[in-house]
Amino acid sequence: MAKKKEPAAKPFYSVLVLAFVCSALVAGAAVGLRPRQEENRQLDQKKNILRAAGLYDTNKPVNTLFSVIETRIVDLDTGEFIPQNELPPDSYNQLKAAFSSTLGRPLDQEADIAGIRRIEKYSLVYLVKENNTTTQIILPVRGKGLWSTMYAYVSLDADLTTIRGISFYEHGETPGLGGEIENSKWQAGWQGKKIYSPEQTLALQVVKGKAPTSGEEAQYQVDGLSGATMTADGVNDLMHFWFGDHGFKSFLEKLKTKGGNNV
Ligand SMILES: Cc1cc2nc3c(=O)[nH]c(=O)nc-3n(C[C@H](O)[C@H](O)[C@H](O)COP(=O)(O)O)c2cc1C
C-alpha cells in the first residue's frame, strides 16, 4: 500500500512551534531573573562602597556591613541634603538622571574636564555612622579614561579633605595598563592623601611616575600609572571635576560649616 504523503509545510510548523516555545522560555527566564539580577547589582554596589571605606570583609554578609552606612541625596548646586521623603535614595538612579531633561543638564566643553557630557542635579552620597557620628563620607565619581568611562567611589575622612580610600569598580581600560586603576596596591597609595590645601584650593594631583614620599607635596600627590599616563590623566581630571565647583565642592563646604561628623 502506498504511504500517505506528509504535508510539505509540516516540518516548517514544527520548527515554528519549537522556536515559539523556546523564545517564551527564554523571555520568561529573563523576566523571572530580573529581581535577582537587580539584587545582585545592588549587593555589588554596596561591596564597592564598603571597599572604598575600608569596611569590606569577605567573612561577613554585605548587608550587615552596610548597616552602618546611611544613603542620602544631595543637591550638587546648593550643597544641601534632599529630604528622604521628597526623593527616596533607593529609587534614585543617578546615571539615568544625568540624561533626563529635568534632573540633568549638559556641561559645556570648558567645564567638562571629566568628559562626561551631562551632569545630574542630585547625587547619592554615603555616610558611615559610628555611635551617631559620621566618620567617613563616600562619594561616587566618574570620568573618561583613554577608552572608557571609569567609575569609582572615594571615601573622605570626617575632616572632608583626607582620602580614606578609593575603589575603581567599572571601566574599559586595557588590563595591565590603564586597567591598573583596579589594582589594590595602587589604590592603597591614595589613602591619607589630601584633596584640598588649607586655603581650600584643589591640590590633589596624580603625577607622572612616582609621587614624592616626603615634603609638602607628598600629602597631595598620588603615583601615576606606568605606560598608562592617559588613563592616569583621566583619573586626575575626574577627581578635579568632582571635587571642583560642578561636583561636590559646595556640599563639602556646607558640611565643613556644620562640622563634618555632625551630619
Ligand atoms: C593596545 C594598547 C592599549 C593601550 N591601553 C592604554 C590604556 O588603557 N591606558 C593608557 O593610558 N594608555 C594605554 N596605552 C598606551 C597609550 O597609547 C600611551 O602610550 C600611554 O598612555 C602613555 O603613557 P606613558 O607616558 O606612561 O608611557 C595603550 C597602548 C596600546 C598600544
The ligand as an SDF file (V2000), in Angstrom:
LIG
                    3D

 31 33  0  0  0  0  0  0  0  0999 V2000
   46.8600   48.2310   22.6620 C   0  0  0  0  0  0  0  0  0  0  0  0
   47.1880   49.4110   23.5330 C   0  0  0  0  0  0  0  0  0  0  0  0
   46.4150   49.6420   24.6500 C   0  0  0  0  0  0  0  0  0  0  0  0
   46.6910   50.7320   25.4920 C   0  0  0  0  0  0  0  0  0  0  0  0
   45.9260   50.9510   26.5630 N   0  0  0  0  0  0  0  0  0  0  0  0
   46.1730   52.0280   27.3460 C   0  0  0  0  0  0  0  0  0  0  0  0
   45.3460   52.3110   28.4700 C   0  0  0  0  0  0  0  0  0  0  0  0
   44.4080   51.5940   28.8370 O   0  0  0  0  0  0  0  0  0  0  0  0
   45.6360   53.4520   29.1620 N   0  0  0  0  0  0  0  0  0  0  0  0
   46.6590   54.2940   28.8280 C   0  0  0  0  0  0  0  0  0  0  0  0
   46.8350   55.3220   29.4700 O   0  0  0  0  0  0  0  0  0  0  0  0
   47.4600   54.0180   27.8180 N   0  0  0  0  0  0  0  0  0  0  0  0
   47.2510   52.9090   27.0610 C   0  0  0  0  0  0  0  0  0  0  0  0
   48.0600   52.6640   26.0020 N   0  0  0  0  0  0  0  0  0  0  0  0
   49.2580   53.4940   25.8170 C   0  0  0  0  0  0  0  0  0  0  0  0
   48.9510   54.8950   25.3200 C   0  0  0  0  0  0  0  0  0  0  0  0
   48.7870   54.8690   23.9510 O   0  0  0  0  0  0  0  0  0  0  0  0
   50.1180   55.8230   25.7000 C   0  0  0  0  0  0  0  0  0  0  0  0
   51.2810   55.3730   25.0800 O   0  0  0  0  0  0  0  0  0  0  0  0
   50.3340   55.8790   27.1870 C   0  0  0  0  0  0  0  0  0  0  0  0
   49.1830   56.3070   27.8490 O   0  0  0  0  0  0  0  0  0  0  0  0
   51.4720   56.7990   27.5420 C   0  0  0  0  0  0  0  0  0  0  0  0
   51.8250   56.5340   28.8920 O   0  0  0  0  0  0  0  0  0  0  0  0
   53.3460   56.6310   29.3950 P   0  0  0  0  0  0  0  0  0  0  0  0
   53.7650   58.0460   29.1080 O   0  0  0  0  0  0  0  0  0  0  0  0
   53.2870   56.3260   30.8620 O   0  0  0  0  0  0  0  0  0  0  0  0
   54.1260   55.6210   28.6210 O   0  0  0  0  0  0  0  0  0  0  0  0
   47.7870   51.5790   25.1740 C   0  0  0  0  0  0  0  0  0  0  0  0
   48.5630   51.3370   24.0190 C   0  0  0  0  0  0  0  0  0  0  0  0
   48.2650   50.2700   23.2330 C   0  0  0  0  0  0  0  0  0  0  0  0
   49.1040   50.0380   22.0130 C   0  0  0  0  0  0  0  0  0  0  0  0
  1  2  1  0
  2  3  1  0
  2 30  2  0
  3  4  2  0
  4  5  1  0
  4 28  1  0
  5  6  2  0
  6  7  1  0
  6 13  1  0
  7  8  2  0
  7  9  1  0
  9 10  1  0
 10 11  2  0
 10 12  1  0
 12 13  2  0
 13 14  1  0
 14 15  1  0
 14 28  1  0
 15 16  1  0
 16 17  1  0
 16 18  1  0
 18 19  1  0
 18 20  1  0
 20 21  1  0
 20 22  1  0
 22 23  1  0
 23 24  1  0
 24 25  2  0
 24 26  1  0
 24 27  1  0
 28 29  2  0
 29 30  1  0
 30 31  1  0
M  END
$$$$
